[in-house]
Amino acid sequence: MTRIGAVTGGPHAAILGLGAYRPSRIVPNADVIEAINSSDEWIQQRSGIKQRRWATPEETVQMMSVAASRQALERAGLEAAQVDCVLVATVSHLLQTPAVATAIAHELGTDQAAAFDISAACAGFCHGVALAADMVRAGSARHVLVIGVERLTDITDLADRGTAFIFADGAGAMVVGPSDEPGIGPVVWGSDGEQFDLIRQREDWRDVVGTEDSPGSGVMPHLVMQGNPVFRWASFQMAKVAQQALDRAGVSIDDLDLFVPHQANMRIIDAMARSMKLPPHVRIARDIAEQGNTSAASIPLALDRMYAEGDARSGDTALLVAFGAGLAYAAQVVTVP
């Protein structure tokens, strides 16, 4: 019997570089309250959001991704041609095919890297980091570019009181590559499909397009969310997932430097921190106040802000936790590049 040759990769995987792109348009609460009959005070009490970033027409999913990726590659000290695979976590690339990852890989000049999109909503970026680490260790790629990007304003109903003030746009990227020391811990991930409908696209594409006998609405499908059930689920279930990620990585909560959860809602972040009994020295990402909820882009954007404000340093131990529509979730401990 012919034996198939085995392929081995690096002994460990780590994050080598981080990049981010924030859209140029800053939208304060005052600009969204009239359409939803609300107030700045109500929005801040409910979500912690003071303002958000919305993309201009020129700031496309591809453009923002390329900008964040170039910064991540520069910080990693790598050329685009050294990237073997591009993973893009997004729910707002509006073509079902082809994947936007292929266009991003080409524009970057990655020399025909493998490229595909990940649809795991707000948990997508952590899914991408886990897949990238496995690729590097298994030998199917040496350097993997993981991108989280959203233009949620394209699929947000600006008159929906439950979501209009929450969602925003932006992109973040990380380069994952081989390392002599473990830099990305084992992933804890899963889904709770029983609660599939808590966060979802409101309209089916068939309802939008219609048929010859039944014309469609022609209205872009929008995101809708049942806020209270999501809050209860995320606040407590994700604290358990976070602890599992710590346990699998062999890291004590006292050893943590940073807690970087998906920036869904400030109340959820605070509830998770309380439930986990985070020590006072652990610095918590709170990017949502200035950026809004950017779904798959929120974790790299939040870590980027911590860098910029001096709250994150190279070598720090960080716990990443993400959750979103599906309900999909993922968490892992990483070393900050």
C-alpha positions as CSV (number, residue, x, y, z in Angstrom):
1,M,0.0,0.0,0.0
2,T,1.3,3.4,-0.9
3,R,1.8,5.7,2.1
4,I,0.8,9.3,1.9
5,G,3.6,11.6,3.1
6,A,2.9,13.5,6.3
7,V,3.2,17.2,6.6
8,T,4.2,19.0,9.8
9,G,4.2,22.6,10.6
10,G,5.6,24.8,13.3
11,P,5.7,23.5,16.8
12,H,3.4,26.3,18.0
13,A,1.5,29.2,16.6
14,A,1.3,32.9,17.7
15,I,0.0,36.2,16.6
16,L,2.8,38.1,14.8
17,G,1.1,41.4,14.0
18,L,-2.1,43.4,14.5
19,G,-3.7,46.0,12.2
20,A,-6.9,48.0,12.3
21,Y,-9.0,50.4,10.2
22,R,-11.6,52.7,11.6
23,P,-14.0,54.5,9.2
24,S,-13.6,58.2,9.0
25,R,-17.2,59.1,9.8
26,I,-17.9,59.6,13.5
27,V,-21.6,59.4,14.4
28,P,-22.6,60.6,17.9
29,N,-25.8,59.4,19.5
30,A,-27.4,62.8,18.7
31,D,-27.4,61.8,15.1
32,V,-29.4,58.6,15.5
33,I,-31.9,59.4,18.3
34,E,-34.5,61.2,16.2
35,A,-35.2,58.2,13.9
36,I,-35.7,55.9,16.8
37,N,-37.5,58.3,19.2
38,S,-34.7,57.9,21.8
39,S,-32.1,60.0,23.7
40,D,-28.4,60.0,24.3
41,E,-29.0,59.1,27.9
42,W,-31.2,56.0,27.0
43,I,-28.6,54.7,24.5
44,Q,-25.7,55.1,26.9
45,Q,-27.6,53.4,29.8
46,R,-28.7,50.6,27.5
47,S,-25.4,49.9,25.6
48,G,-22.6,52.2,26.9
49,I,-22.3,53.6,23.3
50,K,-21.5,57.3,23.0
51,Q,-20.6,57.3,19.3
52,R,-19.9,54.9,16.5
53,R,-18.0,54.7,13.2
54,W,-19.9,54.5,10.0
55,A,-18.2,53.9,6.6
56,T,-18.4,56.3,3.7
57,P,-19.3,54.9,0.3
58,E,-15.5,54.6,-0.5
59,E,-14.8,52.6,2.6
60,T,-15.9,49.2,1.3
61,V,-15.4,45.9,3.0
62,Q,-12.5,45.2,0.7
63,M,-10.9,48.6,1.2
64,M,-11.1,48.5,5.0
65,S,-9.8,44.9,5.0
66,V,-6.8,45.7,2.8
67,A,-5.9,48.8,5.0
68,A,-6.0,46.8,8.2
69,S,-4.1,43.9,6.7
70,R,-1.3,46.0,5.4
71,Q,-0.8,47.4,8.9
72,A,-0.8,44.0,10.4
73,L,1.8,42.7,7.8
74,E,4.0,45.7,8.4
75,R,4.0,45.2,12.2
76,A,4.7,41.5,11.7
77,G,7.7,42.3,9.4
78,L,6.3,40.3,6.5
79,E,5.6,40.9,2.9
80,A,2.2,40.0,1.5
81,A,3.7,37.3,-0.7
82,Q,4.6,35.4,2.4
83,V,0.9,34.9,3.3
84,D,-0.3,31.4,2.5
85,C,-4.0,31.8,3.4
86,V,-6.4,34.7,3.9
87,L,-9.4,34.1,6.2
88,V,-12.1,36.8,6.3
89,A,-14.8,36.8,9.0
90,T,-17.8,38.9,7.9
91,V,-21.6,38.9,7.5
92,S,-21.7,42.1,5.5
93,H,-20.0,41.1,2.2
94,L,-23.1,41.3,0.1
95,L,-22.1,38.8,-2.6
96,Q,-22.8,35.2,-1.5
97,T,-20.1,34.2,-4.0
98,P,-17.3,34.7,-4.6
99,A,-15.7,35.2,-1.2
100,V,-14.3,38.6,-0.6
101,A,-11.2,37.0,0.8
102,T,-10.1,36.2,-2.8
103,A,-10.3,39.8,-3.9
104,I,-8.5,41.0,-0.7
105,A,-5.7,38.4,-1.2
106,H,-5.2,39.5,-4.8
107,E,-5.1,43.3,-4.0
108,L,-2.6,42.6,-1.2
109,G,-0.4,40.7,-3.6
110,T,-0.3,37.4,-1.7
111,D,0.8,35.3,-4.7
112,Q,-2.3,33.1,-5.0
113,A,-2.9,32.4,-1.4
114,A,-5.8,30.2,-0.3
115,A,-8.7,32.5,0.6
116,F,-12.2,32.0,2.0
117,D,-14.8,33.7,4.1
118,I,-16.1,32.6,7.5
119,S,-19.7,33.2,8.4
120,A,-19.9,32.9,12.2
121,A,-21.2,36.4,12.9
122,C,-19.6,38.2,15.8
123,A,-17.7,35.0,16.8
124,G,-16.1,34.8,13.3
125,F,-12.8,36.4,14.2
126,C,-12.1,34.0,17.0
127,H,-13.0,31.1,14.8
128,G,-10.5,32.5,12.3
129,V,-7.7,32.7,14.8
130,A,-8.4,29.1,15.9
131,L,-8.4,27.8,12.3
132,A,-5.2,29.8,11.5
133,A,-3.4,28.4,14.5
134,D,-4.4,24.9,13.5
135,M,-3.2,25.5,9.9
136,V,0.2,26.7,11.1
137,R,0.7,23.8,13.4
138,A,-0.5,21.2,10.9
139,G,1.7,22.6,8.1
140,S,-1.0,23.6,5.6
141,A,0.1,27.2,5.9
142,R,3.1,29.0,7.4
143,H,1.5,32.5,7.7
144,V,-2.2,33.1,7.8
145,L,-3.9,36.5,7.6
146,V,-7.1,36.6,9.7
147,I,-9.4,39.5,9.0
148,G,-12.6,40.6,10.8
149,V,-14.5,43.2,8.8
150,E,-18.0,44.6,8.7
151,R,-20.1,47.3,7.0
152,L,-23.1,46.6,9.2
153,T,-24.7,49.9,8.2
154,D,-25.6,48.3,4.9
155,I,-27.8,45.8,6.7
156,T,-29.1,47.9,9.6
157,D,-32.5,49.4,9.7
158,L,-31.8,52.9,10.9
159,A,-35.4,53.2,12.2
160,D,-35.3,50.0,14.3
161,R,-35.1,51.1,17.9
162,G,-33.5,47.8,19.0
163,T,-30.5,47.9,16.7
164,A,-30.0,51.2,14.9
165,F,-27.8,52.7,17.6
166,I,-25.7,49.5,18.1
167,F,-24.1,48.5,14.8
168,A,-21.1,50.1,13.2
169,D,-18.3,49.5,10.6
170,G,-14.6,48.7,10.6
171,A,-11.9,46.2,10.1
172,G,-9.2,44.4,12.1
173,A,-6.5,41.9,11.0
174,M,-4.0,39.6,12.6
175,V,-1.1,37.7,11.1
176,V,-0.7,34.2,12.6
177,G,2.5,32.3,12.1
178,P,4.9,29.8,13.6
179,S,6.5,30.3,17.0
180,D,8.9,28.5,19.4
181,E,6.5,29.1,22.3
182,P,2.7,28.7,22.4
183,G,1.1,32.0,21.6
184,I,-2.5,30.9,20.9
185,G,-4.3,28.6,23.3
186,P,-6.8,25.8,22.5
187,V,-10.1,27.2,21.3
188,V,-13.4,26.6,23.2
189,W,-16.1,27.0,20.6
190,G,-19.6,25.8,19.9
191,S,-23.1,26.9,19.0
192,D,-26.6,27.0,20.5
193,G,-28.8,26.5,17.5
194,E,-31.9,26.2,19.6
195,Q,-31.7,30.0,19.9
196,F,-31.0,30.5,16.2
197,D,-33.7,33.3,15.9
198,L,-32.4,35.6,18.6
199,I,-30.1,37.4,16.2
200,R,-30.9,37.1,12.5
201,Q,-31.4,38.6,9.1
202,R,-35.0,39.8,9.1
203,E,-35.8,39.1,5.5
204,D,-35.0,36.0,3.5
205,W,-33.4,36.8,0.1
206,R,-36.3,35.1,-1.6
207,D,-38.7,37.5,0.1
208,V,-36.6,40.4,-1.2
209,V,-36.3,39.2,-4.8
210,G,-39.6,37.4,-5.1
211,T,-40.8,35.4,-8.1
212,E,-42.7,36.1,-11.3
213,D,-45.9,35.2,-9.5
214,S,-45.1,36.9,-6.2
215,P,-43.0,40.1,-6.4
216,G,-40.5,40.7,-3.6
217,S,-40.2,43.6,-1.3
218,G,-37.0,44.9,-2.9
219,V,-35.9,45.9,0.6
220,M,-32.4,45.0,1.8
221,P,-32.5,42.3,4.5
222,H,-31.8,43.9,7.9
223,L,-30.5,42.5,11.2
224,V,-32.9,42.1,14.1
225,M,-32.2,41.1,17.6
226,Q,-34.1,40.0,20.7
227,G,-32.0,42.0,23.1
228,N,-33.0,40.7,26.5
229,P,-32.6,37.0,25.8
230,V,-29.2,37.7,24.2
231,F,-28.1,39.7,27.2
232,R,-29.1,36.9,29.6
233,W,-27.4,34.2,27.5
234,A,-24.2,36.1,26.8
235,S,-23.7,37.5,30.3
236,F,-23.7,34.1,32.0
237,Q,-23.0,31.4,29.4
238,M,-20.0,33.2,28.0
239,A,-18.4,33.5,31.5
240,K,-18.5,29.7,31.6
241,V,-16.9,29.5,28.2
242,A,-14.2,32.0,29.2
243,Q,-13.3,29.9,32.2
244,Q,-13.1,26.8,30.0
245,A,-10.7,28.6,27.7
246,L,-8.5,29.6,30.6
247,D,-8.6,26.0,31.9
248,R,-7.7,24.5,28.5
249,A,-4.8,27.0,28.2
250,G,-3.5,26.2,31.7
251,V,-3.8,29.8,32.6
252,S,-5.1,31.1,36.0
253,I,-7.4,34.1,36.0
254,D,-4.8,35.8,38.2
255,D,-2.3,35.4,35.3
256,L,-4.4,37.3,32.9
257,D,-3.4,40.8,31.8
258,L,-6.2,41.6,29.4
259,F,-9.8,40.7,28.9
260,V,-11.0,41.4,25.3
261,P,-14.6,40.3,24.8
262,H,-16.7,40.9,21.7
263,Q,-17.9,44.5,22.0
264,A,-21.6,43.8,21.9
265,N,-22.8,45.9,24.8
266,M,-21.1,47.5,27.8
267,R,-23.6,45.9,30.2
268,I,-22.8,42.5,28.9
269,I,-19.0,43.2,29.3
270,D,-19.5,44.3,32.9
271,A,-21.8,41.3,33.7
272,M,-19.2,38.9,32.3
273,A,-16.4,40.5,34.3
274,R,-18.5,40.2,37.5
275,S,-19.5,36.6,36.8
276,M,-15.9,35.6,36.1
277,K,-14.7,37.5,39.2
278,L,-12.0,39.2,37.2
279,P,-9.2,40.5,39.5
280,P,-8.8,44.3,39.6
281,H,-5.5,44.2,37.7
282,V,-7.1,42.7,34.5
283,R,-7.6,45.5,32.0
284,I,-10.9,45.2,30.1
285,A,-11.5,46.3,26.5
286,R,-14.3,48.9,26.3
287,D,-14.0,50.0,22.6
288,I,-17.8,49.9,22.2
289,A,-18.2,53.3,23.8
290,E,-16.4,55.0,20.9
291,Q,-16.7,52.5,18.1
292,G,-20.1,50.7,18.4
293,N,-20.7,47.0,17.8
294,T,-18.7,45.9,14.7
295,S,-19.5,42.2,14.9
296,A,-16.6,40.2,13.5
297,A,-14.3,43.2,13.6
298,S,-14.8,44.1,17.2
299,I,-12.1,42.1,18.9
300,P,-9.1,43.2,16.8
301,L,-10.4,46.8,16.9
302,A,-10.8,46.6,20.7
303,L,-7.2,45.3,21.1
304,D,-5.9,48.0,18.8
305,R,-7.4,50.7,21.0
306,M,-5.9,49.1,24.1
307,Y,-2.5,49.4,22.3
308,A,-3.1,53.0,21.3
309,E,-4.1,53.9,24.9
310,G,-1.2,52.1,26.6
311,D,-3.4,49.4,28.1
312,A,-1.9,46.5,26.1
313,R,1.7,45.7,25.8
314,S,3.7,43.1,23.8
315,G,3.8,39.8,25.8
316,D,0.6,40.4,27.7
317,T,-1.7,37.4,28.2
318,A,-5.2,38.1,26.8
319,L,-8.4,36.2,26.9
320,L,-10.5,36.7,23.8
321,V,-14.3,35.8,24.0
322,A,-16.7,36.2,21.1
323,F,-20.4,35.4,20.6
324,G,-23.2,36.2,18.2
325,A,-25.9,35.1,15.8
326,G,-26.4,31.4,15.6
327,L,-25.8,31.5,18.6
328,A,-22.1,30.8,17.8
329,Y,-19.3,31.4,20.2
330,A,-15.5,31.0,20.6
331,A,-12.8,31.8,23.1
332,Q,-9.1,31.4,23.4
333,V,-6.1,32.7,25.4
334,V,-3.4,34.5,23.3
335,T,-0.1,36.3,23.8
336,V,-0.3,39.9,22.6
337,P,2.3,40.5,19.8
